[in-house]
């Protein structure tokens, strides 16, 4: 490896230094959460089309069994986290701030945790072709586990469309409180690096940069030690600065290259994957295991005993809180993920999903709630924005209803990192304005698409009706002509008969 190589780091603009609060759980080793009484497994735990269910109420299933098949190019299958009986397939509150119901498979564990038929492990996975590696990753239902939940096999197949040269492993974990990736790197570095090497093989790249923030020295040491057998993998220490874990800013820090606006890092030859994703790839190739559990951090001062837990997918979040000793005090806010980019949760009934990396129960002191005040034009948000945007102007346009103006100011380039809201002395929830505006724009686009589709269908119907009318007229004219010709022939025949008489 690598530890002898020096990688020049490039400075990026903006960012903030929030109190990382990682000491609450950083020294807590990963524990296996006991299986709950019921698992609620959503059919959509990824970006793209939801999986199509293959099971019905009353059916008995085994651990690892395929419950729902992926559909479409961007999708991921869903597997059973344990053995048991299917109690139903229907609506259940989503792991989302809206709390709206999504189609979900409810599974009652039988306590046996008995494995079903799973793919045979690859005895020599590095002899597999890139296509075979990506196919196995797709079959295992692996998605980006840093929170983006993009189907990993799709990213592994980017070599078909782009000239790739570098794989970057994101071990920054820059969000405050979260320590699940830190613990994975400390406890399973060999398995993670094996998964990294397999992903590099699938992408057909030689260069791998494994990036870890400098506030995780034990994780850095573990990865350095484990990577001695991987000469193409270089561990790189990153400055501790939020949002260093943002994909495009991580790439710029490590390579100095900027990703095109609203483009992909693959456009500049680079693919980024998360630490937990690499471990899932190892499990899929070496052991044939699908993605049925993940490690989550449960933290915040409202939690009695913050911990890092390996959680079966579909577990109600209330089970995690109960295992951690419950609440020390009633939380002021429940958050899925980190406090900067995480989403508020409507309740703890919602299930853990593939993209869940944290559950935070925060007190009033931690969230520092304060009334919103008028903007004082201090430009702190401008200095903090890592994307070089002007948040105060964007927010002003959004409040005034000028969504198009906010787009021209760069709304769609905003990564919703929350740095602007964090530094605002007037406590203006800037990132909430931007998320609202993006949602409104998406709604408008859907409406426009729907209207366009209605117009297209109406025009197609008009064309069909005109064609039908034209065909009827032509048929009528044809019959009329045939009738006239028949009458004429009959008249001629009658005249001929009279003439012969």
Secondary structure, 3 states (H helix, E strand, C coil): CCCCCCCCCCCCCCCECCCCCHHHCCCCCEEECCCCCCEEEECCCCCCCCCEECCCCCCEECECCEEEECCCCCCCCEECCCCEEEEEEEEEECCCCCCCEEEEEEEEECCCCCECCCCCCCCCHHHCCHHHHHHHHHHCCCECCCCCCCEHHHHHHHHHCCCCCEEEEEECCCCCCCCHHHHHHHHCHHHHHHHHHHHHHHHCCCEEEEEEECCCHHHHHHHHHHHHHCCCEEEEEECCCECCCCHHHHHHHHHCCCCCCCCCHHHHCEEEEEHHHHHHHHHHHHHCCCCCEEEEEEECCCECCCEEEEEECCEEHHHHHHHCCCECCCCCEEEECCCCCCEECCCCCCECCCCCCEEEEECHHHHCCCCCCCCCCCCHHHHHCCCCCCHHHHHHHHHCCCHHHHHHCCHHHCCCCCHHHHHCCCCCCHHHHHHHHHHHHHHHHHHHHHHHHHHHHHHHHHHHHHHHHHHHHHHHHHHHHHHHHHHHHHHHHHHHHHHHC
